[in-house]
Amino acid sequence: MTRPADIRVVAPNFKRRLSGVTATIARLVPLMAGRGVVATGPGMPADVPHIPLWRAATLPNTRWRVWHARRNTEMLAGLVLRHVLRRRFRLLFTSASQRVHTGYTRWLIARMDAVIATSSKTASYLAGAAAVIPHGIDTARFSPPEDRRAAKAALGLPQDDIFVGCVGRIRHQKGTDVFVDAMIAVCKADRRVRGAVIGRATEKHVEFQERLEQRIRNAGLHHRIRFVPEVPVDRIAEWYRALDLFVAPQRWEGFGLTPLEAMASGVPVIATRVGAFEDLVVDGQTGTLLAPGDRAAMERAILDALSGDLDAMGRAAYRHVTENFRIEREAEAILAVYDGLLDEAWKEPK
């Protein structure tokens, strides 16, 4: 357990349900724990170095620390800690949003000591300067299988069929309908192909999923395009290893880790030009980029990929991730920001 006096950085997580932000904190904090980084708030896995929120507000006031927020509520809490409770925190915010911020959010960001953007596109929506640090991937956890046929067999999937999948919440924003419609056409054109939608629909999107399942049944393809219930986090890598081609069909995305997870697993990617996907996928080398919402373009891209050398593209995808998007690289870049904020030469807090 990290002693209070050794804590340099507190990363708050104020959301109980699993989210992309929560997953990011859970991935990064254990890598940086040796440098005095801990999480606080609900929803953290047991293996993440963590302190209660009340402890974060009562840490010894003998040194400066960093409060690393990723949500509005967490930025506000940092301001309360510093200006109301008079705790010695430097305030840092990471932005993954790619939209015009509300006036309230801009007000909060303007009061941070430093800002990190997860992509160049995200940085373009910020009024001030930001360090661009893309997310990284755990290449020990996400890695190519020794034998993709064996990976399919381990999940009870036909070894000789070609599997095309997408991973994520099932909803219009995620483009699940575009993927399903494209896969209906692809499966009709190539009997070797099967499709998998891996994820779940929250309550208000259940009807959306049911309509998609009805389309598949109407096409007579319910045995070849299946919805896989949400896979536990510790088993999702097994599904990536069983895929031959991954599709990220989103209409909108903040950053989007799934293409990195797929490419780290040696799987080429077809992705829409949203989120950070244009920074992640090398068009024509590790996969294909296309406009969001274009079902016909997605169908063509999938068929073109299946007629090419998937193995060669998968190897290129794996190399690209290991050379540019390892999570250790992300952690070191963030630690450098922490070090800068804690340097004695920095100005007194606002």
Residue pairs with C-beta under 8 A, 6 or more apart in sequence:
1 49
2 33
2 36
2 38
2 49
2 51
4 51
4 55
4 59
4 60
5 60
5 62
5 63
6 36
7 36
7 37
7 38
7 51
7 59
7 65
8 35
8 36
8 37
8 65
8 66
8 338
8 342
9 32
9 35
9 36
9 37
9 38
9 65
9 66
9 67
9 68
9 338
10 38
10 39
10 40
10 51
10 56
10 59
10 65
10 66
10 67
10 68
10 89
11 25
11 28
11 29
11 37
11 38
11 39
11 40
11 68
11 70
12 39
12 40
12 41
12 53
12 56
12 67
12 68
12 69
12 70
12 74
12 77
12 78
13 21
13 22
13 25
13 39
13 40
13 41
13 42
13 43
13 44
13 70
13 74
14 41
14 42
14 71
14 73
14 74
14 77
15 21
15 22
15 41
15 42
15 43
15 71
16 42
16 43
17 43
18 43
18 233
20 96
20 254
20 255
20 257
21 70
21 71
21 96
22 43
22 44
23 233
23 257
24 70
24 135
25 39
25 44
25 48
25 70
26 39
26 44
26 45
26 48
27 138
27 327
28 37
28 327
28 330
28 331
28 334
29 37
29 38
29 39
29 48
29 49
30 47
30 48
30 49
31 327
31 328
31 331
32 331
32 334
32 335
33 49
35 335
35 338
37 49
37 338
38 49
38 50
38 51
39 48
39 49
39 50
39 51
40 50
40 51
40 52
40 53
40 55
40 56
41 53
44 50
56 81
57 81
57 85
57 87
59 65
59 87
61 86
61 87
61 88
63 88
64 88
64 89
64 90
64 341
64 342
65 87
65 88
65 89
65 90
65 342
66 89
66 90
66 91
66 92
66 338
66 341
66 342
67 74
67 77
67 78
67 81
67 82
67 89
67 90
67 91
67 92
68 92
68 93
68 94
68 338
69 75
69 77
69 78
69 91
69 92
69 93
69 94
69 112
70 93
70 94
70 96
72 104
72 105
72 108
75 91
75 93
75 108
75 109
75 111
75 112
76 108
78 89
78 91
78 112
79 91
79 108
79 111
81 87
81 89
82 88
82 89
82 91
82 349
89 349
90 113
90 114
90 341
90 342
90 346
90 349
91 111
91 112
91 113
91 114
91 349
92 112
92 113
92 114
92 115
92 116
92 337
92 338
92 341
93 108
93 109
93 112
93 114
93 115
93 116
94 115
94 116
94 117
94 118
94 133
95 109
95 115
95 116
95 117
95 118
95 122
95 125
95 126
95 130
96 117
96 118
96 119
96 122
96 254
96 255
97 122
97 125
97 254
98 119
98 121
98 122
98 125
98 252
98 253
98 254
98 274
98 275
99 125
100 125
101 109
101 125
101 126
106 127
109 115
109 126
109 127
109 128
110 127
110 128
111 350
113 341
113 346
113 349
113 350
114 131
114 337
114 340
114 341
115 126
115 128
115 129
115 130
115 131
116 130
116 131
116 132
116 133
116 334
116 337
117 123
117 126
117 130
117 131
117 132
117 133
118 132
118 133
118 134
118 135
118 254
118 255
118 276
119 132
119 134
119 255
119 275
119 276
119 279
120 132
120 279
121 275
121 276
121 278
121 279
122 130
122 132
122 254
122 255
122 276
123 130
123 132
131 333
131 337
133 330
133 333
133 334
133 337
134 255
134 276
134 279
134 280
134 325
134 330
135 255
135 257
135 260
135 276
135 325
135 327
135 330
136 260
136 325
136 326
136 327
136 328
136 329
136 330
136 331
137 257
137 260
137 261
137 264
137 321
137 325
137 326
137 327
138 327
139 264
139 321
139 322
139 326
139 327
141 237
142 237
142 240
142 260
142 261
142 264
142 265
143 237
143 241
143 264
143 265
143 266
143 318
144 241
144 265
144 266
144 314
144 318
145 151
145 241
145 242
145 265
145 266
148 241
148 242
148 244
149 159
149 160
150 159
151 238
151 241
151 242
152 158
152 159
152 161
152 163
152 242
153 159
154 238
154 242
155 238
155 239
155 242
157 163
157 194
157 242
158 194
160 192
161 192
161 193
161 194
162 190
162 192
162 193
162 194
162 244
162 245
162 306
163 193
163 194
163 195
163 196
163 242
163 243
163 244
163 245
164 183
164 186
164 193
164 194
164 195
164 196
164 243
164 244
164 245
164 246
164 247
164 302
164 306
165 195
165 196
165 197
165 198
165 239
165 243
165 245
165 246
165 247
166 176
166 179
166 196
166 197
166 198
166 199
166 246
166 247
166 248
166 249
166 258
167 198
167 199
167 236
167 239
167 240
167 246
167 258
167 261
167 262
168 174
168 176
168 198
168 199
168 248
168 250
168 258
169 199
169 200
169 201
169 202
169 205
170 176
170 197
170 199
170 200
170 201
170 205
170 208
170 209
170 212
170 227
171 201
171 202
171 205
171 208
172 205
172 208
172 251
173 250
173 251
173 252
174 199
174 249
174 250
174 251
175 249
175 250
175 251
175 272
175 292
175 293
176 197
176 199
176 208
176 209
176 212
176 249
177 208
177 212
178 249
178 251
178 292
178 293
178 294
178 295
178 298
179 195
179 197
179 247
179 249
179 298
180 195
180 197
180 212
180 215
180 216
180 225
181 215
181 295
182 247
182 249
182 295
182 298
182 299
182 302
183 193
183 195
183 225
183 302
184 215
184 216
184 219
184 221
184 225
185 295
185 299
186 193
186 195
186 299
186 302
186 303
186 306
187 193
187 194
187 195
187 219
187 221
187 224
187 225
188 219
188 221
189 303
190 303
190 306
193 224
193 306
194 224
194 225
194 226
195 224
195 225
195 226
196 225
196 226
196 228
196 239
196 243
197 212
197 225
197 226
197 227
197 228
198 228
198 230
198 231
198 236
198 239
199 228
199 230
200 229
200 230
201 208
201 209
209 227
212 227
213 222
213 227
216 222
216 225
228 239
231 238
231 239
236 261
237 261
237 265
240 246
240 261
240 262
240 264
240 265
240 267
241 265
241 266
243 262
243 265
243 267
244 267
244 306
244 310
245 267
245 268
245 269
245 270
245 302
245 305
245 306
245 310
246 258
246 259
246 262
246 263
246 267
246 268
246 269
246 270
246 287
247 269
247 270
247 271
247 298
247 302
248 256
248 258
248 259
248 262
248 269
248 270
248 271
248 272
248 277
249 272
249 292
249 298
250 256
250 271
250 272
250 274
250 275
250 277
250 292
251 272
251 274
251 292
251 293
252 274
252 275
252 292
253 274
253 275
253 276
253 277
254 275
255 275
255 276
256 271
256 274
256 275
256 276
256 277
256 280
259 269
259 271
259 277
259 280
259 281
259 287
260 280
260 321
260 325
262 268
262 269
262 317
263 269
263 280
263 281
263 286
263 287
263 317
263 318
263 320
263 321
264 317
264 318
264 321
264 322
264 325
265 318
266 314
266 315
266 317
266 318
267 314
267 317
268 286
268 287
268 305
268 310
268 313
268 314
268 316
268 317
269 281
269 286
269 287
269 288
269 317
270 287
270 288
270 290
270 298
270 301
270 302
270 305
271 277
271 280
271 281
271 287
271 288
271 289
271 290
272 289
272 290
272 291
272 292
272 293
273 289
273 290
273 291
273 292
274 292
277 289
278 289
280 325
281 287
281 288
281 289
282 316
282 320
283 289
285 313
285 316
285 320
286 313
286 316
286 317
286 320
287 305
287 313
287 317
288 301
288 304
288 305
290 297
290 298
290 301
291 297
305 313
340 346
